Amino acid sequence: MRIFENLKFDFLGKRKIAYTISAALFAIGIISVIVKGFHFGVDFKGGSEIVLQFENPVDITKIRADVDDIGLGNIEVVTFGGETGVMIRTEEQVIPADIFPVVVRRIENAIDKVYQDVPRQIVDSTTSSVTYSFENPDTTNQVVDALFAAGFQSGSVSEEPDNTQMIVRVGIADWIEENLRDKETGNPFIVLQEIRVGPKIGEELKQDALLAMIFALIAILIYLGFRFKFIFAFGAVAALFHDVLITLGLFAALYGLIPGLNLEIDVTIVAAFLTLIGYSINDTVVNFDRIRENIKIHKTRPIKDIINTSISQTMSRTILTSSTTLLAVLVLLIFGGEVLKAFAFTLIFGTIIGTYSSIFVASTLVYEYATKYKKKVEF
């Protein structure tokens, strides 16, 4: 299947319009970054991410109301993978100090339901657990089993027969689970996943993600410098910077404006950006290959005509490839679930802007270099 088979279009003649479009997108992005800034996910800023799987479809508005006042500060609640999944994000990693005594009282009440006023003492307490000591192993084992059946993460400190100590975990997920079980009595659920990331680890991940993109661009620059010429490599990498920076600006500009689309920057989005870089450079290389072939064949033709002809000749392939990619990613956006929506959205916009930059940024820079410095591009 071929379309635009006999296309003859002056792409370079429209380059000033393209410059205006790119400048406008850059300006919108810069203003958005200054005014709104970037919003990072738990991966980069630290915090907790808990995924719950309910037995029946849930009312996400009710879940938000249920967890809004449990003392964990600003909580984000979104659907996850369907009508029965819920993802809860909070910047807290451990139970806040003012909530911890409440948790301990609930544990104490649960123990009293098993053995009223049973002798016990707290022998250790951390931000994530409480350790009790009882008079004998039988009492310890019965309390452990009873609390576990009631939904607490309880266990024996030791497997020794004479063990008299019980440890009860009091993490963020446990606190959320305990509160929701009282309010969602008719809809059982399990904690499917819990991710906790410290601020230091988040900062390291942020730096590693940035380095990954920088090294990818450097590797591409070196590779294309050997395969073509340096000006081609520079044009291609400049187009990639163009794509990444505009897409980042879009994340800042559209954050919170599209219902149901979480545009936080996390590890998944970094993967989308690296995929975007790979897709865009592939499109650019196809155009450059055709330009190089035509330069070898038509040695006396002006460089402007050669570039325009080369882009026109590859336009059929460009449109068909971009269209099929967009179709696949659109399906992912619609049916891929909450976690993949931002990933798919990034690829959709990246595919469009990557195709645009291959034509109006990478190739145009080669032409600008050749005309400004009166350099004849030869292979």
DOVEXSE-142904 format. One line per 5 residues: their letters; for each residue x, y, z of C-alpha. Coordinates in pm, 1 decimal, padded with zeros to 6 digits. Example, Ala and Ser with C-alpha at 12.3 -4.5 7.8 and 13.67 -1.06 7.14 Angstrom:
AS> 01230.0/-00450.0/00780.0  01367.0/-00106.0/00714.0
REM end
This chain:
MRIFE> 00000.0/00000.0/00000.0  00140.9/00336.7/-00107.2  00006.8/00684.0/-00049.8  00153.9/01017.5/-00154.8  00339.9/00826.3/-00426.6
NLKFD> 00391.8/01131.7/-00648.4  00408.2/01386.6/-00369.7  00598.3/01706.9/-00446.4  00591.9/01946.8/-00154.5  00825.0/02226.8/-00051.9
FLGKR> 00883.3/02120.0/00309.7  01184.1/02346.8/00356.6  00984.9/02639.5/00222.6  00752.8/02601.3/00521.5  01034.1/02584.2/00775.4
KIAYT> 00965.6/02930.5/00920.3  00610.4/02825.0/01000.1  00755.6/02516.3/01169.3  00997.7/02736.4/01365.5  00702.2/02941.8/01487.4
ISAAL> 00508.9/02631.2/01594.3  00809.2/02488.9/01780.7  00882.0/02822.8/01948.6  00518.8/02851.4/02060.2  00522.7/02499.0/02204.8
FAIGI> 00850.2/02570.7/02383.4  00710.1/02892.8/02527.3  00396.0/02719.1/02653.2  00608.8/02447.4/02809.5  00850.7/02688.6/02978.3
ISVIV> 00569.9/02903.7/03118.2  00390.7/02591.4/03245.8  00707.0/02461.1/03412.1  00768.0/02797.7/03580.9  00406.8/02841.7/03692.4
KGFHF> 00298.6/02482.6/03766.0  00624.9/02288.4/03778.5  00662.2/01914.7/03731.3  00465.6/01666.1/03937.0  00665.4/01357.5/04025.5
GVDFK> 00526.4/01020.2/04124.1  00613.8/00811.9/04426.4  00912.0/00666.4/04236.5  01089.4/01003.5/04239.5  00958.7/01204.1/04534.6
GGSEI> 00920.4/00918.1/04782.6  00612.2/00790.6/04960.0  00382.7/00490.4/04948.3  00167.8/00342.0/04675.4  -00088.8/00080.2/04776.8
VLQFE> -00301.7/-00121.1/04533.3  -00623.1/-00282.1/04661.8  -00825.6/-00545.7/04478.9  -01193.2/-00557.5/04576.4  -01430.1/-00845.6/04517.9
NPVDI> -01701.7/-00621.8/04367.8  -01694.5/-00293.2/04171.0  -01620.9/00005.7/04392.3  -01746.0/00361.5/04412.2  -01417.8/00551.7/04383.4
TKIRA> -01575.4/00867.2/04528.1  -01677.5/00677.2/04842.3  -01328.5/00525.9/04877.3  -01178.0/00875.5/04857.5  -01411.3/00992.3/05132.7
DVDDI> -01331.0/00684.4/05344.9  -00953.7/00742.4/05341.3  -00956.4/01120.9/05335.8  -00974.0/01157.7/05713.5  -00752.6/00874.7/05840.3
GLGNI> -00456.2/01100.4/05916.1  -00228.9/01035.5/05617.4  -00234.8/01387.3/05478.0  -00291.0/01444.1/05107.3  -00406.9/01111.4/04959.3
EVVTF> -00466.3/01039.4/04591.9  -00714.0/00763.7/04505.8  -00757.7/00637.5/04148.3  -00899.6/00328.8/03981.3  -00650.9/00058.2/03893.8
GGETG> -00696.2/-00188.9/03609.6  -01076.3/-00196.3/03620.7  -01381.2/-00136.4/03835.8  -01257.5/-00350.3/04125.4  -00904.5/-00211.4/04158.1
VMIRT> -00800.4/00094.4/04358.4  -00460.5/00263.9/04383.6  -00390.1/00485.0/04684.9  -00088.9/00718.4/04686.6  00043.0/00911.5/04983.9
EEQVI> 00368.3/01092.9/05055.7  00385.3/00918.5/05392.8  00610.0/00612.5/05426.5  00536.5/00527.7/05787.7  00245.6/00587.3/06021.1
PADIF> 00253.2/00955.3/06135.2  00353.5/01007.0/06497.8  00011.5/01141.7/06596.4  -00162.3/00836.3/06445.5  00069.7/00577.5/06600.6
PVVVR> -00095.8/00582.3/06949.2  -00433.7/00528.1/06781.7  -00296.0/00220.5/06606.1  -00156.8/00088.2/06932.7  -00495.0/00136.7/07104.7
RIENA> -00665.0/-00063.1/06829.4  -00415.0/-00343.3/06876.0  -00475.3/-00332.9/07250.3  -00853.0/-00352.1/07196.5  -00809.0/-00646.5/06963.3
IDKVY> -00597.9/-00826.5/07223.5  -00859.7/-00761.8/07491.3  -01123.0/-00925.5/07271.7  -00918.7/-01244.8/07292.3  -00805.0/-01218.2/07655.4
QDVPR> -00961.9/-00944.7/07864.2  -00689.1/-00759.1/08059.1  -00430.2/-01028.9/07983.1  -00091.0/-00932.4/08134.2  00139.3/-00795.4/07863.5
QIVDS> 00392.5/-00527.8/07799.9  00539.7/-00352.0/07498.0  00906.3/-00450.4/07477.5  00986.6/-00272.6/07150.1  00825.6/-00008.9/06930.7
TTSSV> 00938.9/00128.8/06594.0  00775.8/00342.1/06326.0  00654.8/00025.8/06155.0  00590.4/-00231.3/06427.9  00504.7/-00300.2/06793.3
TYSFE> 00639.6/-00597.9/06988.3  00449.1/-00741.2/07285.9  00558.0/-00985.7/07549.7  00311.4/-01222.4/07726.0  00343.3/-01452.0/08028.4
NPDTT> 00340.9/-01786.0/07842.9  00375.3/-01927.8/07487.7  00014.5/-02056.1/07466.7  -00130.0/-01711.7/07526.3  00113.4/-01565.5/07273.9
NQVVD> 00014.9/-01813.9/07002.8  -00356.7/-01763.7/07056.6  -00327.3/-01384.6/07044.7  -00112.3/-01403.1/06729.6  -00370.7/-01622.2/06554.4
ALFAA> -00664.1/-01409.8/06668.5  -00507.8/-01080.4/06556.0  -00404.9/-01228.4/06221.6  -00760.5/-01351.2/06165.3  -00885.2/-01000.5/06248.8
GFQSG> -00669.2/-00852.1/05970.7  -00358.3/-00744.2/06163.0  -00012.6/-00838.1/06033.2  00082.4/-01025.3/06350.4  00338.1/-01298.9/06402.6
SVSEE> 00558.6/-01468.8/06656.9  00899.1/-01315.9/06710.2  01055.8/-01661.2/06725.1  00955.6/-02012.7/06626.5  01099.0/-02150.6/06949.6
PDNTQ> 00842.4/-02341.2/07165.7  00902.4/-02109.8/07461.7  00855.5/-01789.2/07261.9  00639.9/-01532.4/07446.8  00674.0/-01235.3/07213.0
MIVRV> 00444.8/-01117.5/06934.3  00522.5/-00853.7/06670.2  00248.2/-00656.0/06496.3  00327.2/-00460.4/06182.3  00175.8/-00110.3/06157.3
GIADW> 00256.2/00006.8/05804.2  00067.5/00249.6/05583.2  -00106.5/-00034.4/05397.9  -00215.7/-00193.4/05725.4  -00360.3/00133.4/05850.7
IEENL> -00552.3/00188.7/05527.4  -00667.6/-00171.7/05521.9  -00790.3/-00159.7/05879.8  -00989.3/00159.9/05822.8  -01144.3/00043.6/05498.1
RDKET> -01249.8/-00294.5/05637.3  -01473.1/-00115.1/05886.5  -01629.1/00097.2/05610.1  -01642.4/-00154.5/05323.1  -01793.7/-00443.7/05514.6
GNPFI> -01993.9/-00570.3/05216.9  -01706.2/-00566.2/04970.1  -01403.6/-00777.8/05076.0  -01062.6/-00679.8/04940.4  -00694.5/-00768.6/04957.5
VLQEI> -00377.3/-00559.2/04944.3  -00242.1/-00647.1/04601.0  00073.7/-00438.4/04608.9  00258.2/-00195.0/04830.8  00551.0/00015.9/04711.0
RVGPK> 00750.5/00234.3/04945.5  01024.1/00464.6/04817.9  01241.3/00682.1/05040.0  01326.5/01041.7/04940.6  01694.5/00952.2/04896.1
IGEEL> 01615.2/00657.7/04670.8  01367.4/00872.5/04479.5  01632.9/01138.3/04419.9  01877.2/00873.2/04298.0  01615.0/00732.8/04060.1
KQDAL> 01552.8/01084.1/03927.3  01923.4/01134.5/03859.0  01956.3/00790.9/03699.2  01658.0/00859.5/03472.3  01810.2/01188.4/03356.9
LAMIF> 02146.9/01022.9/03295.3  01979.5/00743.2/03098.1  01829.0/00995.1/02854.1  02151.3/01197.9/02829.3  02364.2/00889.6/02757.6
ALIAI> 02109.3/00769.8/02501.0  02135.1/01102.7/02317.9  02518.0/01099.8/02332.0  02530.0/00742.9/02196.6  02296.7/00841.5/01911.5
LIYLG> 02511.4/01147.9/01834.7  02827.2/00935.6/01810.2  02659.4/00662.4/01603.5  02505.6/00902.7/01350.1  02829.9/01098.8/01331.8
FRFKF> 03002.0/00785.3/01202.6  02712.6/00665.9/00985.7  02642.2/00999.2/00814.6  02819.3/01326.4/00888.7  02838.3/01531.4/01204.9
IFAFG> 02582.3/01787.9/01087.2  02333.1/01504.8/01030.3  02406.3/01369.7/01378.1  02365.9/01717.4/01527.8  02034.7/01768.4/01347.0
AVAAL> 01901.5/01432.6/01465.4  01998.9/01488.6/01830.8  01865.2/01845.0/01822.1  01533.8/01701.2/01698.8  01534.3/01454.1/01988.7
FHDVL> 01595.8/01731.8/02241.0  01313.8/01920.6/02071.2  01078.6/01620.7/02116.1  01168.8/01550.8/02478.7  01157.4/01912.9/02594.9
ITLGL> 00824.4/01986.9/02426.6  00672.6/01667.8/02566.9  00796.8/01755.7/02915.8  00641.6/02099.2/02878.5  00316.2/01931.9/02779.4
FAALY> 00321.4/01728.7/03101.3  00347.4/02047.8/03304.6  00084.3/02229.8/03096.7  -00180.3/01955.0/03098.6  -00134.1/01827.1/03453.7
GLIPG> -00472.6/01817.7/03625.3  -00660.6/01940.2/03316.2  -00762.2/01604.0/03169.6  -00993.5/01403.3/03400.2  -00875.3/01050.4/03464.2
LNLEI> -00527.5/01109.0/03320.9  -00248.0/01113.8/03576.6  00047.7/01300.2/03423.6  00292.8/01249.2/03708.7  00648.0/01175.4/03599.7
DVTIV> 00761.6/00835.0/03724.3  00974.9/00543.8/03605.0  00706.3/00436.0/03356.4  00710.7/00779.9/03196.2  01090.0/00768.0/03170.4
AAFLT> 01048.7/00440.8/02979.7  00800.8/00619.2/02751.8  01051.1/00898.4/02685.9  01324.8/00648.6/02598.3  01079.4/00472.6/02365.8
LIGYS> 00997.0/00811.2/02213.0  01367.1/00877.1/02151.2  01405.1/00539.9/01979.2  01097.4/00589.8/01761.2  01187.1/00945.6/01658.9
INDTV> 01546.7/00864.9/01568.3  01431.3/00569.6/01358.4  01209.5/00801.3/01152.6  01490.3/01053.7/01119.2  01741.5/00793.1/01003.0
VNFDR> 01501.8/00676.5/00729.3  01482.4/01034.5/00596.0  01859.2/01080.0/00622.8  01923.1/00753.6/00436.7  01710.1/00870.2/00145.6
IRENI> 01878.0/01212.8/00146.6  02219.8/01045.9/00134.0  02113.3/00820.1/-00152.5  01980.0/01113.2/-00354.7  02291.4/01320.8/-00288.5
KIHKT> 02502.3/01038.5/-00435.2  02273.3/01008.8/-00738.4  02204.6/01378.2/-00805.4  02538.2/01541.2/-00733.3  02456.7/01868.4/-00907.1
RPIKD> 02104.4/01926.9/-00774.8  02056.5/02193.2/-00507.5  02048.7/02054.9/-00153.8  01705.1/02207.5/-00098.3  01552.9/02010.7/-00385.7
IINTS> 01722.0/01690.6/-00272.1  01591.0/01721.1/00084.8  01238.5/01806.0/-00030.2  01236.6/01516.5/-00276.1  01376.4/01273.0/-00020.7
ISQTM> 01114.3/01362.5/00242.3  00839.4/01335.4/-00021.9  00964.4/00990.3/-00122.9  00959.8/00862.9/00234.6  00629.4/01028.3/00327.1
SRTIL> 00424.3/00717.9/00242.5  00631.6/00507.3/00478.3  00624.7/00779.6/00744.9  00245.3/00818.3/00741.1  00174.2/00443.9/00738.8
TSSTT> 00422.3/00370.8/01019.1  00302.4/00658.4/01234.8  -00064.0/00570.0/01178.5  -00023.9/00205.1/01278.2  00181.8/00306.9/01582.2
LLAVL> -00080.3/00560.6/01687.4  -00357.2/00303.1/01644.1  -00179.6/00051.6/01868.2  -00098.9/00310.5/02134.0  -00454.2/00449.4/02122.3
VLLIF> -00587.1/00102.8/02205.7  -00338.5/00092.6/02494.6  -00462.4/00433.1/02613.9  -00827.4/00323.0/02609.8  -00797.9/-00032.3/02738.6
GGEVL> -00455.8/-00044.2/02904.8  -00573.4/00055.4/03251.7  -00488.1/00342.3/03483.0  -00116.9/00270.1/03514.7  -00052.0/00268.9/03139.0
KAFAF> -00262.3/00572.2/03045.6  00013.6/00828.9/03095.3  00262.8/00597.7/02919.6  00031.7/00563.5/02618.5  -00048.4/00936.4/02616.5
TLIFG> 00324.2/01016.2/02609.0  00377.5/00783.2/02313.4  00080.2/00928.4/02123.2  00205.0/01284.3/02151.8  00565.8/01169.2/02108.4
TIIGT> 00484.4/00987.1/01784.8  00322.2/01298.8/01641.8  00593.5/01540.8/01752.5  00867.3/01290.3/01656.3  00734.4/01261.3/01301.5
YSSIF> 00706.7/01639.5/01279.8  01062.9/01694.7/01407.0  01212.8/01439.2/01166.8  01083.7/01652.7/00880.0  01090.2/02008.9/01007.9
VASTL> 01376.4/02004.3/01260.5  01640.4/01742.2/01177.9  01636.7/01782.8/00798.0  01589.1/02159.5/00820.7  01898.7/02200.6/01037.5
VYEYA> 02105.3/02017.6/00775.4  01976.2/02259.7/00510.7  02037.3/02566.3/00728.8  02395.3/02455.4/00791.4  02463.5/02392.6/00421.9
TKYKK> 02324.4/02728.6/00309.6  02457.4/02946.0/00592.1  02815.0/02817.2/00572.3  02793.1/02742.8/00199.5  02901.8/02385.0/00262.1
KVEF> 02842.0/02120.9/-00001.5  02713.5/01802.8/00157.5  02880.6/01503.6/-00008.1  02907.4/01132.0/00061.5
REM end
